[in-house]
């Protein structure tokens, strides 16, 4: 069963990840300036930003995966043909 993802779903996820990322950045800035926290942990911000970029370039990633699968199939077929030729030469 394939998951159907529409453009609306992708844009919704993109904005959701951006909102979550900037909320986490805002909470870290609040803790830094108003609670006098010495260090800022931006790992959650970077994680949300990374997922936002993945959703932004979803179609490019899918296109690359399809191209890689095609290359893999061609290489596999070429290797099988070569093995078949070697088998025929031995006989």
PyMOL Python script that loads the backbone (N, CA, C, O; Angstrom):
from pymol import cmd

cmd.read_pdbstr("""\
ATOM      1  N   UNK A   1       0.839  -1.178   0.000  1.00  0.00           N
ATOM      2  CA  UNK A   1       0.000   0.000   0.000  1.00  0.00           C
ATOM      3  C   UNK A   1       0.889   1.248   0.000  1.00  0.00           C
ATOM      4  O   UNK A   1       1.738   1.416   0.875  1.00  0.00           O
ATOM      5  N   UNK A   2       0.683   2.107  -0.978  1.00  0.00           N
ATOM      6  CA  UNK A   2       1.457   3.338  -1.065  1.00  0.00           C
ATOM      7  C   UNK A   2       0.715   4.467  -0.376  1.00  0.00           C
ATOM      8  O   UNK A   2      -0.509   4.573  -0.461  1.00  0.00           O
ATOM      9  N   UNK A   3       1.468   5.295   0.296  1.00  0.00           N
ATOM     10  CA  UNK A   3       0.908   6.451   0.971  1.00  0.00           C
ATOM     11  C   UNK A   3       0.737   7.574  -0.045  1.00  0.00           C
ATOM     12  O   UNK A   3       1.684   7.940  -0.741  1.00  0.00           O
ATOM     13  N   UNK A   4      -0.464   8.112  -0.125  1.00  0.00           N
ATOM     14  CA  UNK A   4      -0.728   9.210  -1.048  1.00  0.00           C
ATOM     15  C   UNK A   4      -0.443  10.525  -0.338  1.00  0.00           C
ATOM     16  O   UNK A   4      -1.110  10.869   0.637  1.00  0.00           O
ATOM     17  N   UNK A   5       0.543  11.254  -0.826  1.00  0.00           N
ATOM     18  CA  UNK A   5       0.895  12.547  -0.251  1.00  0.00           C
ATOM     19  C   UNK A   5       0.602  13.609  -1.300  1.00  0.00           C
ATOM     20  O   UNK A   5       1.092  13.537  -2.426  1.00  0.00           O
ATOM     21  N   UNK A   6      -0.189  14.581  -0.925  1.00  0.00           N
ATOM     22  CA  UNK A   6      -0.547  15.646  -1.854  1.00  0.00           C
ATOM     23  C   UNK A   6       0.323  16.875  -1.601  1.00  0.00           C
ATOM     24  O   UNK A   6       1.041  16.950  -0.604  1.00  0.00           O
ATOM     25  N   UNK A   7       0.246  17.831  -2.517  1.00  0.00           N
ATOM     26  CA  UNK A   7       0.993  19.082  -2.363  1.00  0.00           C
ATOM     27  C   UNK A   7       0.559  19.827  -1.111  1.00  0.00           C
ATOM     28  O   UNK A   7       1.369  20.463  -0.436  1.00  0.00           O
ATOM     29  N   UNK A   8      -0.710  19.739  -0.817  1.00  0.00           N
ATOM     30  CA  UNK A   8      -1.237  20.418   0.373  1.00  0.00           C
ATOM     31  C   UNK A   8      -0.639  19.819   1.646  1.00  0.00           C
ATOM     32  O   UNK A   8      -0.299  20.547   2.579  1.00  0.00           O
ATOM     33  N   UNK A   9      -0.515  18.498   1.680  1.00  0.00           N
ATOM     34  CA  UNK A   9       0.093  17.842   2.843  1.00  0.00           C
ATOM     35  C   UNK A   9       1.545  18.268   3.016  1.00  0.00           C
ATOM     36  O   UNK A   9       1.996  18.531   4.131  1.00  0.00           O
ATOM     37  N   UNK A  10       2.264  18.332   1.915  1.00  0.00           N
ATOM     38  CA  UNK A  10       3.680  18.695   1.976  1.00  0.00           C
ATOM     39  C   UNK A  10       3.850  20.133   2.448  1.00  0.00           C
ATOM     40  O   UNK A  10       4.694  20.412   3.298  1.00  0.00           O
ATOM     41  N   UNK A  11       3.056  21.043   1.902  1.00  0.00           N
ATOM     42  CA  UNK A  11       3.189  22.439   2.331  1.00  0.00           C
ATOM     43  C   UNK A  11       2.753  22.608   3.780  1.00  0.00           C
ATOM     44  O   UNK A  11       3.332  23.414   4.508  1.00  0.00           O
ATOM     45  N   UNK A  12       1.749  21.864   4.207  1.00  0.00           N
ATOM     46  CA  UNK A  12       1.309  21.916   5.603  1.00  0.00           C
ATOM     47  C   UNK A  12       2.418  21.418   6.526  1.00  0.00           C
ATOM     48  O   UNK A  12       2.696  22.039   7.552  1.00  0.00           O
ATOM     49  N   UNK A  13       3.050  20.308   6.169  1.00  0.00           N
ATOM     50  CA  UNK A  13       4.156  19.790   6.974  1.00  0.00           C
ATOM     51  C   UNK A  13       5.334  20.763   6.996  1.00  0.00           C
ATOM     52  O   UNK A  13       5.978  20.942   8.030  1.00  0.00           O
ATOM     53  N   UNK A  14       5.608  21.380   5.868  1.00  0.00           N
ATOM     54  CA  UNK A  14       6.706  22.344   5.795  1.00  0.00           C
ATOM     55  C   UNK A  14       6.491  23.483   6.779  1.00  0.00           C
ATOM     56  O   UNK A  14       7.382  23.816   7.561  1.00  0.00           O
ATOM     57  N   UNK A  15       5.301  24.079   6.737  1.00  0.00           N
ATOM     58  CA  UNK A  15       5.023  25.193   7.634  1.00  0.00           C
ATOM     59  C   UNK A  15       4.930  24.742   9.086  1.00  0.00           C
ATOM     60  O   UNK A  15       5.309  25.492   9.986  1.00  0.00           O
ATOM     61  N   UNK A  16       4.439  23.544   9.329  1.00  0.00           N
ATOM     62  CA  UNK A  16       4.382  23.016  10.690  1.00  0.00           C
ATOM     63  C   UNK A  16       5.790  22.856  11.266  1.00  0.00           C
ATOM     64  O   UNK A  16       6.039  23.235  12.411  1.00  0.00           O
ATOM     65  N   UNK A  17       6.709  22.298  10.478  1.00  0.00           N
ATOM     66  CA  UNK A  17       8.086  22.147  10.946  1.00  0.00           C
ATOM     67  C   UNK A  17       8.756  23.502  11.165  1.00  0.00           C
ATOM     68  O   UNK A  17       9.518  23.672  12.117  1.00  0.00           O
ATOM     69  N   UNK A  18       8.475  24.467  10.288  1.00  0.00           N
ATOM     70  CA  UNK A  18       9.046  25.799  10.487  1.00  0.00           C
ATOM     71  C   UNK A  18       8.514  26.448  11.757  1.00  0.00           C
ATOM     72  O   UNK A  18       9.273  27.050  12.516  1.00  0.00           O
ATOM     73  N   UNK A  19       7.215  26.325  11.987  1.00  0.00           N
ATOM     74  CA  UNK A  19       6.621  26.898  13.199  1.00  0.00           C
ATOM     75  C   UNK A  19       7.212  26.246  14.439  1.00  0.00           C
ATOM     76  O   UNK A  19       7.573  26.939  15.390  1.00  0.00           O
ATOM     77  N   UNK A  20       7.316  24.920  14.439  1.00  0.00           N
ATOM     78  CA  UNK A  20       7.902  24.217  15.587  1.00  0.00           C
ATOM     79  C   UNK A  20       9.360  24.622  15.791  1.00  0.00           C
ATOM     80  O   UNK A  20       9.804  24.798  16.926  1.00  0.00           O
ATOM     81  N   UNK A  21      10.093  24.768  14.712  1.00  0.00           N
ATOM     82  CA  UNK A  21      11.491  25.166  14.813  1.00  0.00           C
ATOM     83  C   UNK A  21      11.651  26.549  15.412  1.00  0.00           C
ATOM     84  O   UNK A  21      12.482  26.753  16.297  1.00  0.00           O
ATOM     85  N   UNK A  22      10.860  27.500  14.935  1.00  0.00           N
ATOM     86  CA  UNK A  22      10.999  28.852  15.457  1.00  0.00           C
ATOM     87  C   UNK A  22      10.419  28.994  16.859  1.00  0.00           C
ATOM     88  O   UNK A  22      10.853  29.859  17.619  1.00  0.00           O
ATOM     89  N   UNK A  23       9.444  28.158  17.213  1.00  0.00           N
ATOM     90  CA  UNK A  23       8.975  28.138  18.606  1.00  0.00           C
ATOM     91  C   UNK A  23      10.070  27.615  19.530  1.00  0.00           C
ATOM     92  O   UNK A  23      10.268  28.151  20.620  1.00  0.00           O
ATOM     93  N   UNK A  24      10.777  26.581  19.107  1.00  0.00           N
ATOM     94  CA  UNK A  24      11.873  26.069  19.939  1.00  0.00           C
ATOM     95  C   UNK A  24      13.007  27.088  20.027  1.00  0.00           C
ATOM     96  O   UNK A  24      13.632  27.227  21.078  1.00  0.00           O
ATOM     97  N   UNK A  25      13.275  27.800  18.935  1.00  0.00           N
ATOM     98  CA  UNK A  25      14.280  28.861  18.971  1.00  0.00           C
ATOM     99  C   UNK A  25      13.840  29.973  19.916  1.00  0.00           C
ATOM    100  O   UNK A  25      14.641  30.488  20.696  1.00  0.00           O
ATOM    101  N   UNK A  26      12.573  30.335  19.843  1.00  0.00           N
ATOM    102  CA  UNK A  26      12.043  31.368  20.738  1.00  0.00           C
ATOM    103  C   UNK A  26      12.129  30.975  22.198  1.00  0.00           C
ATOM    104  O   UNK A  26      12.458  31.803  23.047  1.00  0.00           O
ATOM    105  N   UNK A  27      11.835  29.720  22.496  1.00  0.00           N
ATOM    106  CA  UNK A  27      11.921  29.281  23.892  1.00  0.00           C
ATOM    107  C   UNK A  27      13.369  29.286  24.382  1.00  0.00           C
ATOM    108  O   UNK A  27      13.629  29.613  25.540  1.00  0.00           O
ATOM    109  N   UNK A  28      14.304  28.927  23.513  1.00  0.00           N
ATOM    110  CA  UNK A  28      15.718  28.973  23.903  1.00  0.00           C
ATOM    111  C   UNK A  28      16.187  30.410  24.110  1.00  0.00           C
ATOM    112  O   UNK A  28      16.943  30.690  25.040  1.00  0.00           O
ATOM    113  N   UNK A  29      15.743  31.314  23.249  1.00  0.00           N
ATOM    114  CA  UNK A  29      16.104  32.725  23.425  1.00  0.00           C
ATOM    115  C   UNK A  29      15.497  33.291  24.702  1.00  0.00           C
ATOM    116  O   UNK A  29      16.143  34.065  25.408  1.00  0.00           O
ATOM    117  N   UNK A  30      14.265  32.911  24.999  1.00  0.00           N
ATOM    118  CA  UNK A  30      13.615  33.351  26.236  1.00  0.00           C
ATOM    119  C   UNK A  30      14.397  32.869  27.451  1.00  0.00           C
ATOM    120  O   UNK A  30      14.655  33.636  28.379  1.00  0.00           O
ATOM    121  N   UNK A  31      14.773  31.585  27.439  1.00  0.00           N
ATOM    122  CA  UNK A  31      15.547  31.051  28.561  1.00  0.00           C
ATOM    123  C   UNK A  31      16.913  31.728  28.660  1.00  0.00           C
ATOM    124  O   UNK A  31      17.414  31.951  29.762  1.00  0.00           O
ATOM    125  N   UNK A  32      17.506  32.050  27.541  1.00  0.00           N
ATOM    126  CA  UNK A  32      18.833  32.676  27.536  1.00  0.00           C
ATOM    127  C   UNK A  32      18.780  34.084  28.135  1.00  0.00           C
ATOM    128  O   UNK A  32      19.627  34.439  28.955  1.00  0.00           O
ATOM    129  N   UNK A  33      17.802  34.878  27.734  1.00  0.00           N
ATOM    130  CA  UNK A  33      17.787  36.281  28.136  1.00  0.00           C
ATOM    131  C   UNK A  33      16.996  36.561  29.410  1.00  0.00           C
ATOM    132  O   UNK A  33      17.338  37.487  30.146  1.00  0.00           O
ATOM    133  N   UNK A  34      15.950  35.788  29.689  1.00  0.00           N
ATOM    134  CA  UNK A  34      15.113  36.107  30.842  1.00  0.00           C
ATOM    135  C   UNK A  34      15.315  35.174  32.029  1.00  0.00           C
ATOM    136  O   UNK A  34      14.976  35.541  33.154  1.00  0.00           O
ATOM    137  N   UNK A  35      15.847  33.999  31.813  1.00  0.00           N
ATOM    138  CA  UNK A  35      16.086  33.066  32.911  1.00  0.00           C
ATOM    139  C   UNK A  35      17.585  32.977  33.191  1.00  0.00           C
ATOM    140  O   UNK A  35      18.001  32.292  34.126  1.00  0.00           O
ATOM    141  N   UNK A  36      18.373  33.644  32.413  1.00  0.00           N
ATOM    142  CA  UNK A  36      19.829  33.706  32.570  1.00  0.00           C
ATOM    143  C   UNK A  36      20.477  32.337  32.426  1.00  0.00           C
ATOM    144  O   UNK A  36      21.346  31.962  33.213  1.00  0.00           O
ATOM    145  N   UNK A  37      20.051  31.610  31.430  1.00  0.00           N
ATOM    146  CA  UNK A  37      20.684  30.334  31.100  1.00  0.00           C
ATOM    147  C   UNK A  37      21.999  30.634  30.385  1.00  0.00           C
ATOM    148  O   UNK A  37      22.055  31.522  29.533  1.00  0.00           O
ATOM    149  N   UNK A  38      23.040  29.909  30.721  1.00  0.00           N
ATOM    150  CA  UNK A  38      24.358  30.208  30.169  1.00  0.00           C
ATOM    151  C   UNK A  38      24.518  29.735  28.721  1.00  0.00           C
ATOM    152  O   UNK A  38      25.124  30.431  27.907  1.00  0.00           O
ATOM    153  N   UNK A  39      23.984  28.573  28.402  1.00  0.00           N
ATOM    154  CA  UNK A  39      24.157  28.032  27.052  1.00  0.00           C
ATOM    155  C   UNK A  39      22.801  27.860  26.382  1.00  0.00           C
ATOM    156  O   UNK A  39      21.761  27.770  27.034  1.00  0.00           O
ATOM    157  N   UNK A  40      22.856  27.818  25.062  1.00  0.00           N
ATOM    158  CA  UNK A  40      21.636  27.596  24.284  1.00  0.00           C
ATOM    159  C   UNK A  40      21.744  26.244  23.591  1.00  0.00           C
ATOM    160  O   UNK A  40      22.743  25.951  22.935  1.00  0.00           O
ATOM    161  N   UNK A  41      20.720  25.432  23.742  1.00  0.00           N
ATOM    162  CA  UNK A  41      20.670  24.131  23.078  1.00  0.00           C
ATOM    163  C   UNK A  41      19.776  24.270  21.852  1.00  0.00           C
ATOM    164  O   UNK A  41      18.551  24.290  21.970  1.00  0.00           O
ATOM    165  N   UNK A  42      20.385  24.364  20.690  1.00  0.00           N
ATOM    166  CA  UNK A  42      19.629  24.576  19.456  1.00  0.00           C
ATOM    167  C   UNK A  42      19.409  23.289  18.673  1.00  0.00           C
ATOM    168  O   UNK A  42      19.077  23.342  17.489  1.00  0.00           O
ATOM    169  N   UNK A  43      19.585  22.146  19.302  1.00  0.00           N
ATOM    170  CA  UNK A  43      19.444  20.881  18.579  1.00  0.00           C
ATOM    171  C   UNK A  43      18.015  20.674  18.085  1.00  0.00           C
ATOM    172  O   UNK A  43      17.819  20.172  16.978  1.00  0.00           O
ATOM    173  N   UNK A  44      17.019  21.046  18.878  1.00  0.00           N
ATOM    174  CA  UNK A  44      15.633  20.876  18.419  1.00  0.00           C
ATOM    175  C   UNK A  44      15.328  21.823  17.257  1.00  0.00           C
ATOM    176  O   UNK A  44      14.615  21.450  16.326  1.00  0.00           O
ATOM    177  N   UNK A  45      15.862  23.044  17.304  1.00  0.00           N
ATOM    178  CA  UNK A  45      15.668  23.990  16.205  1.00  0.00           C
ATOM    179  C   UNK A  45      16.268  23.450  14.910  1.00  0.00           C
ATOM    180  O   UNK A  45      15.636  23.507  13.855  1.00  0.00           O
ATOM    181  N   UNK A  46      17.492  22.926  14.997  1.00  0.00           N
ATOM    182  CA  UNK A  46      18.141  22.386  13.804  1.00  0.00           C
ATOM    183  C   UNK A  46      17.432  21.134  13.289  1.00  0.00           C
ATOM    184  O   UNK A  46      17.374  20.899  12.082  1.00  0.00           O
ATOM    185  N   UNK A  47      16.897  20.341  14.203  1.00  0.00           N
ATOM    186  CA  UNK A  47      16.160  19.147  13.784  1.00  0.00           C
ATOM    187  C   UNK A  47      14.906  19.535  13.011  1.00  0.00           C
ATOM    188  O   UNK A  47      14.635  18.987  11.942  1.00  0.00           O
ATOM    189  N   UNK A  48      14.140  20.485  13.555  1.00  0.00           N
ATOM    190  CA  UNK A  48      12.933  20.932  12.854  1.00  0.00           C
ATOM    191  C   UNK A  48      13.278  21.607  11.531  1.00  0.00           C
ATOM    192  O   UNK A  48      12.558  21.441  10.546  1.00  0.00           O
ATOM    193  N   UNK A  49      14.356  22.354  11.498  1.00  0.00           N
ATOM    194  CA  UNK A  49      14.776  23.002  10.262  1.00  0.00           C
ATOM    195  C   UNK A  49      15.179  21.970   9.213  1.00  0.00           C
ATOM    196  O   UNK A  49      14.875  22.130   8.031  1.00  0.00           O
ATOM    197  N   UNK A  50      15.862  20.916   9.644  1.00  0.00           N
ATOM    198  CA  UNK A  50      16.243  19.838   8.734  1.00  0.00           C
ATOM    199  C   UNK A  50      15.003  19.167   8.140  1.00  0.00           C
ATOM    200  O   UNK A  50      14.945  18.932   6.933  1.00  0.00           O
ATOM    201  N   UNK A  51      14.016  18.859   8.979  1.00  0.00           N
ATOM    202  CA  UNK A  51      12.796  18.233   8.475  1.00  0.00           C
ATOM    203  C   UNK A  51      12.015  19.181   7.566  1.00  0.00           C
ATOM    204  O   UNK A  51      11.380  18.735   6.610  1.00  0.00           O
ATOM    205  N   UNK A  52      12.055  20.473   7.853  1.00  0.00           N
ATOM    206  CA  UNK A  52      11.402  21.444   6.974  1.00  0.00           C
ATOM    207  C   UNK A  52      12.063  21.438   5.599  1.00  0.00           C
ATOM    208  O   UNK A  52      11.376  21.506   4.580  1.00  0.00           O
ATOM    209  N   UNK A  53      13.385  21.357   5.567  1.00  0.00           N
ATOM    210  CA  UNK A  53      14.083  21.308   4.279  1.00  0.00           C
ATOM    211  C   UNK A  53      13.791  20.011   3.537  1.00  0.00           C
ATOM    212  O   UNK A  53      13.670  20.007   2.312  1.00  0.00           O
ATOM    213  N   UNK A  54      13.677  18.904   4.280  1.00  0.00           N
ATOM    214  CA  UNK A  54      13.319  17.643   3.629  1.00  0.00           C
ATOM    215  C   UNK A  54      11.938  17.721   2.991  1.00  0.00           C
ATOM    216  O   UNK A  54      11.741  17.240   1.875  1.00  0.00           O
ATOM    217  N   UNK A  55      10.985  18.320   3.690  1.00  0.00           N
ATOM    218  CA  UNK A  55       9.642  18.431   3.112  1.00  0.00           C
ATOM    219  C   UNK A  55       9.627  19.439   1.969  1.00  0.00           C
ATOM    220  O   UNK A  55       8.853  19.289   1.024  1.00  0.00           O
ATOM    221  N   UNK A  56      10.469  20.460   2.045  1.00  0.00           N
ATOM    222  CA  UNK A  56      10.521  21.457   0.982  1.00  0.00           C
ATOM    223  C   UNK A  56      11.022  20.837  -0.323  1.00  0.00           C
ATOM    224  O   UNK A  56      10.515  21.146  -1.401  1.00  0.00           O
ATOM    225  N   UNK A  57      12.015  19.968  -0.215  1.00  0.00           N
ATOM    226  CA  UNK A  57      12.611  19.350  -1.396  1.00  0.00           C
ATOM    227  C   UNK A  57      12.170  17.903  -1.561  1.00  0.00           C
ATOM    228  O   UNK A  57      12.936  17.070  -2.046  1.00  0.00           O
ATOM    229  N   UNK A  58      10.956  17.604  -1.165  1.00  0.00           N
ATOM    230  CA  UNK A  58      10.410  16.244  -1.232  1.00  0.00           C
ATOM    231  C   UNK A  58      10.429  15.704  -2.659  1.00  0.00           C
ATOM    232  O   UNK A  58      10.869  14.578  -2.892  1.00  0.00           O
ATOM    233  N   UNK A  59       9.956  16.500  -3.608  1.00  0.00           N
ATOM    234  CA  UNK A  59       9.870  16.021  -4.987  1.00  0.00           C
ATOM    235  C   UNK A  59      11.252  15.793  -5.598  1.00  0.00           C
ATOM    236  O   UNK A  59      11.440  14.861  -6.380  1.00  0.00           O
ATOM    237  N   UNK A  60      12.206  16.631  -5.249  1.00  0.00           N
ATOM    238  CA  UNK A  60      13.569  16.434  -5.749  1.00  0.00           C
ATOM    239  C   UNK A  60      14.166  15.152  -5.177  1.00  0.00           C
ATOM    240  O   UNK A  60      14.861  14.420  -5.881  1.00  0.00           O
ATOM    241  N   UNK A  61      13.897  14.883  -3.908  1.00  0.00           N
ATOM    242  CA  UNK A  61      14.410  13.668  -3.279  1.00  0.00           C
ATOM    243  C   UNK A  61      13.781  12.434  -3.916  1.00  0.00           C
ATOM    244  O   UNK A  61      14.475  11.456  -4.195  1.00  0.00           O
ATOM    245  N   UNK A  62      12.472  12.477  -4.146  1.00  0.00           N
ATOM    246  CA  UNK A  62      11.789  11.344  -4.779  1.00  0.00           C
ATOM    247  C   UNK A  62      12.317  11.135  -6.194  1.00  0.00           C
ATOM    248  O   UNK A  62      12.521   9.995  -6.613  1.00  0.00           O
ATOM    249  N   UNK A  63      12.541  12.219  -6.936  1.00  0.00           N
ATOM    250  CA  UNK A  63      13.083  12.122  -8.292  1.00  0.00           C
ATOM    251  C   UNK A  63      14.459  11.457  -8.283  1.00  0.00           C
ATOM    252  O   UNK A  63      14.738  10.581  -9.102  1.00  0.00           O
ATOM    253  N   UNK A  64      15.313  11.877  -7.354  1.00  0.00           N
ATOM    254  CA  UNK A  64      16.646  11.273  -7.257  1.00  0.00           C
ATOM    255  C   UNK A  64      16.574   9.800  -6.889  1.00  0.00           C
ATOM    256  O   UNK A  64      17.335   8.992  -7.422  1.00  0.00           O
ATOM    257  N   UNK A  65      15.677   9.441  -5.994  1.00  0.00           N
ATOM    258  CA  UNK A  65      15.536   8.037  -5.612  1.00  0.00           C
ATOM    259  C   UNK A  65      15.054   7.185  -6.781  1.00  0.00           C
ATOM    260  O   UNK A  65      15.503   6.051  -6.948  1.00  0.00           O
ATOM    261  N   UNK A  66      14.150   7.720  -7.585  1.00  0.00           N
ATOM    262  CA  UNK A  66      13.668   6.989  -8.761  1.00  0.00           C
ATOM    263  C   UNK A  66      14.803   6.814  -9.772  1.00  0.00           C
ATOM    264  O   UNK A  66      14.962   5.737 -10.347  1.00  0.00           O
ATOM    265  N   UNK A  67      15.594   7.872  -9.988  1.00  0.00           N
ATOM    266  CA  UNK A  67      16.737   7.772 -10.906  1.00  0.00           C
ATOM    267  C   UNK A  67      17.755   6.750 -10.405  1.00  0.00           C
ATOM    268  O   UNK A  67      18.278   5.958 -11.189  1.00  0.00           O
ATOM    269  N   UNK A  68      18.037   6.766  -9.103  1.00  0.00           N
ATOM    270  CA  UNK A  68      18.976   5.794  -8.542  1.00  0.00           C
ATOM    271  C   UNK A  68      18.458   4.373  -8.681  1.00  0.00           C
ATOM    272  O   UNK A  68      19.232   3.453  -8.947  1.00  0.00           O
ATOM    273  N   UNK A  69      17.167   4.186  -8.506  1.00  0.00           N
ATOM    274  CA  UNK A  69      16.582   2.853  -8.663  1.00  0.00           C
ATOM    275  C   UNK A  69      16.717   2.383 -10.110  1.00  0.00           C
ATOM    276  O   UNK A  69      17.008   1.213 -10.358  1.00  0.00           O
ATOM    277  N   UNK A  70      16.504   3.296 -11.073  1.00  0.00           N
ATOM    278  CA  UNK A  70      16.680   2.941 -12.480  1.00  0.00           C
ATOM    279  C   UNK A  70      18.114   2.559 -12.803  1.00  0.00           C
ATOM    280  O   UNK A  70      18.354   1.589 -13.521  1.00  0.00           O
ATOM    281  N   UNK A  71      19.065   3.315 -12.275  1.00  0.00           N
ATOM    282  CA  UNK A  71      20.483   2.993 -12.482  1.00  0.00           C
ATOM    283  C   UNK A  71      20.814   1.646 -11.866  1.00  0.00           C
ATOM    284  O   UNK A  71      21.543   0.850 -12.456  1.00  0.00           O
ATOM    285  N   UNK A  72      20.279   1.392 -10.684  1.00  0.00           N
ATOM    286  CA  UNK A  72      20.519   0.118 -10.007  1.00  0.00           C
ATOM    287  C   UNK A  72      19.960  -1.049 -10.820  1.00  0.00           C
ATOM    288  O   UNK A  72      20.605  -2.091 -10.935  1.00  0.00           O
ATOM    289  N   UNK A  73      18.767  -0.877 -11.382  1.00  0.00           N
ATOM    290  CA  UNK A  73      18.157  -1.937 -12.196  1.00  0.00           C
ATOM    291  C   UNK A  73      18.991  -2.205 -13.449  1.00  0.00           C
ATOM    292  O   UNK A  73      19.209  -3.360 -13.812  1.00  0.00           O
ATOM    293  N   UNK A  74      19.457  -1.145 -14.109  1.00  0.00           N
ATOM    294  CA  UNK A  74      20.278  -1.314 -15.305  1.00  0.00           C
ATOM    295  C   UNK A  74      21.586  -2.029 -14.984  1.00  0.00           C
ATOM    296  O   UNK A  74      22.011  -2.924 -15.715  1.00  0.00           O
ATOM    297  N   UNK A  75      22.215  -1.630 -13.894  1.00  0.00           N
ATOM    298  CA  UNK A  75      23.479  -2.262 -13.504  1.00  0.00           C
ATOM    299  C   UNK A  75      23.266  -3.725 -13.145  1.00  0.00           C
ATOM    300  O   UNK A  75      24.083  -4.583 -13.480  1.00  0.00           O
ATOM    301  N   UNK A  76      22.170  -3.999 -12.467  1.00  0.00           N
ATOM    302  CA  UNK A  76      21.867  -5.389 -12.100  1.00  0.00           C
ATOM    303  C   UNK A  76      21.635  -6.237 -13.344  1.00  0.00           C
ATOM    304  O   UNK A  76      22.120  -7.365 -13.431  1.00  0.00           O
ATOM    305  N   UNK A  77      20.888  -5.692 -14.313  1.00  0.00           N
ATOM    306  CA  UNK A  77      20.621  -6.422 -15.546  1.00  0.00           C
ATOM    307  C   UNK A  77      21.913  -6.655 -16.325  1.00  0.00           C
ATOM    308  O   UNK A  77      22.117  -7.732 -16.885  1.00  0.00           O
ATOM    309  N   UNK A  78      22.782  -5.649 -16.361  1.00  0.00           N
ATOM    310  CA  UNK A  78      24.063  -5.786 -17.051  1.00  0.00           C
ATOM    311  C   UNK A  78      24.913  -6.874 -16.395  1.00  0.00           C
ATOM    312  O   UNK A  78      25.570  -7.660 -17.078  1.00  0.00           O
ATOM    313  N   UNK A  79      24.892  -6.906 -15.069  1.00  0.00           N
ATOM    314  CA  UNK A  79      25.661  -7.922 -14.353  1.00  0.00           C
ATOM    315  C   UNK A  79      25.091  -9.320 -14.607  1.00  0.00           C
ATOM    316  O   UNK A  79      25.851 -10.273 -14.780  1.00  0.00           O
ATOM    317  N   UNK A  80      23.775  -9.448 -14.629  1.00  0.00           N
ATOM    318  CA  UNK A  80      23.154 -10.743 -14.911  1.00  0.00           C
ATOM    319  C   UNK A  80      23.465 -11.201 -16.331  1.00  0.00           C
ATOM    320  O   UNK A  80      23.719 -12.383 -16.563  1.00  0.00           O
ATOM    321  N   UNK A  81      23.445 -10.264 -17.286  1.00  0.00           N
ATOM    322  CA  UNK A  81      23.780 -10.611 -18.671  1.00  0.00           C
ATOM    323  C   UNK A  81      25.232 -11.072 -18.788  1.00  0.00           C
ATOM    324  O   UNK A  81      25.530 -12.021 -19.515  1.00  0.00           O
ATOM    325  N   UNK A  82      26.125 -10.406 -18.080  1.00  0.00           N
ATOM    326  CA  UNK A  82      27.535 -10.795 -18.111  1.00  0.00           C
ATOM    327  C   UNK A  82      27.730 -12.186 -17.514  1.00  0.00           C
ATOM    328  O   UNK A  82      28.492 -12.991 -18.050  1.00  0.00           O
ATOM    329  N   UNK A  83      27.048 -12.469 -16.411  1.00  0.00           N
ATOM    330  CA  UNK A  83      27.145 -13.805 -15.808  1.00  0.00           C
ATOM    331  C   UNK A  83      26.592 -14.873 -16.746  1.00  0.00           C
ATOM    332  O   UNK A  83      27.124 -15.980 -16.816  1.00  0.00           O
ATOM    333  N   UNK A  84      25.524 -14.537 -17.465  1.00  0.00           N
ATOM    334  CA  UNK A  84      24.930 -15.486 -18.404  1.00  0.00           C
ATOM    335  C   UNK A  84      25.884 -15.758 -19.568  1.00  0.00           C
ATOM    336  O   UNK A  84      26.014 -16.900 -20.010  1.00  0.00           O
ATOM    337  N   UNK A  85      26.550 -14.717 -20.063  1.00  0.00           N
ATOM    338  CA  UNK A  85      27.525 -14.893 -21.139  1.00  0.00           C
ATOM    339  C   UNK A  85      28.696 -15.757 -20.687  1.00  0.00           C
ATOM    340  O   UNK A  85      29.154 -16.622 -21.434  1.00  0.00           O
ATOM    341  N   UNK A  86      29.178 -15.533 -19.484  1.00  0.00           N
ATOM    342  CA  UNK A  86      30.281 -16.347 -18.962  1.00  0.00           C
ATOM    343  C   UNK A  86      29.861 -17.797 -18.807  1.00  0.00           C
ATOM    344  O   UNK A  86      30.650 -18.708 -19.057  1.00  0.00           O
ATOM    345  N   UNK A  87      28.630 -18.010 -18.400  1.00  0.00           N
ATOM    346  CA  UNK A  87      28.115 -19.376 -18.255  1.00  0.00           C
ATOM    347  C   UNK A  87      28.025 -20.058 -19.619  1.00  0.00           C
ATOM    348  O   UNK A  87      28.355 -21.237 -19.747  1.00  0.00           O
ATOM    349  N   UNK A  88      27.579 -19.322 -20.637  1.00  0.00           N
ATOM    350  CA  UNK A  88      27.467 -19.877 -21.989  1.00  0.00           C
ATOM    351  C   UNK A  88      28.845 -20.174 -22.586  1.00  0.00           C
ATOM    352  O   UNK A  88      28.999 -21.150 -23.320  1.00  0.00           O
ATOM    353  N   UNK A  89      29.839 -19.352 -22.283  1.00  0.00           N
ATOM    354  CA  UNK A  89      31.190 -19.590 -22.789  1.00  0.00           C
ATOM    355  C   UNK A  89      31.801 -20.834 -22.171  1.00  0.00           C
ATOM    356  O   UNK A  89      32.549 -21.555 -22.831  1.00  0.00           O
ATOM    357  N   UNK A  90      31.489 -21.086 -20.918  1.00  0.00           N
ATOM    358  CA  UNK A  90      32.022 -22.271 -20.248  1.00  0.00           C
ATOM    359  C   UNK A  90      31.438 -23.547 -20.831  1.00  0.00           C
ATOM    360  O   UNK A  90      32.108 -24.579 -20.882  1.00  0.00           O
ATOM    361  N   UNK A  91      30.188 -23.473 -21.271  1.00  0.00           N
ATOM    362  CA  UNK A  91      29.545 -24.665 -21.835  1.00  0.00           C
ATOM    363  C   UNK A  91      30.054 -24.881 -23.231  1.00  0.00           C
ATOM    364  O   UNK A  91      29.645 -25.832 -23.898  1.00  0.00           O
TER     365      UNK A  91
END
""", "prot")
cmd.dss("prot")
cmd.show_as("cartoon", "prot")
cmd.util.cbc("prot")
cmd.orient("prot")
